Amino acid sequence: MEKGTHGVNEEKFSELSYVGQARSINTQILSMERALKAHLERGVKEGKDISETREKYKLQLKRVIKGLE
């Protein structure tokens, strides 16, 4: 599969059906949630002060949410 393509037919995101796009977005959100959790846990394990990092990501997510309103 080429980068930026989806599924067996290797469609671009814009070529996916409405349902296909929704599934792709949901998968990306879940992946981002896992990545953020792992990143913050790694920071704690490495003795980092993650409060600034957490706030940075919260601001970015709030900007995305505001764009949906």
C-alpha positions in Angstrom: 0.0 0.0 0.0 1.3 3.4 -0.9 1.6 6.1 1.7 -1.6 8.2 1.8 -3.8 5.4 0.5 -6.5 3.3 2.2 -7.6 -0.3 1.9 -7.2 -3.0 -0.6 -8.0 -0.6 -3.5 -5.4 1.9 -2.2 -7.8 4.8 -2.5 -6.8 8.3 -1.5 -8.8 9.7 1.5 -10.8 12.0 -0.8 -11.8 9.0 -2.9 -13.2 7.0 0.0 -17.0 6.9 0.6 -18.5 8.9 3.5 -18.4 5.7 5.6 -14.9 4.9 4.6 -13.7 8.4 5.5 -15.5 8.1 8.9 -13.8 4.8 9.6 -10.4 6.2 8.6 -10.9 9.2 10.9 -12.0 7.0 13.8 -8.9 4.9 13.4 -6.6 7.9 13.3 -8.2 9.3 16.4 -7.8 6.0 18.3 -4.2 5.8 17.1 -3.5 9.4 18.2 -5.0 8.6 21.6 -2.7 5.6 22.1 0.3 7.6 20.8 -0.3 10.5 23.2 -0.8 8.1 26.1 2.5 6.3 25.3 4.4 9.5 24.8 3.3 10.9 28.2 4.0 7.6 29.9 7.5 7.6 28.4 8.0 11.2 29.6 7.1 10.2 33.1 9.4 7.1 33.0 12.3 9.3 31.8 11.7 11.8 34.6 10.4 14.6 32.3 8.0 17.3 33.5 5.2 16.5 31.2 2.8 19.2 32.3 3.9 21.6 29.6 3.8 18.8 27.0 0.3 17.8 28.1 -0.9 21.5 27.9 0.6 21.8 24.4 -1.3 18.8 23.2 -4.5 19.9 24.9 -4.3 23.3 23.1 -3.8 21.6 19.8 -6.8 19.3 20.3 -9.0 22.2 21.5 -8.1 24.0 18.3 -9.2 21.0 16.2 -12.4 20.7 18.2 -13.1 24.4 17.8 -12.8 24.0 14.1 -15.6 21.5 14.2 -18.1 23.8 15.9 
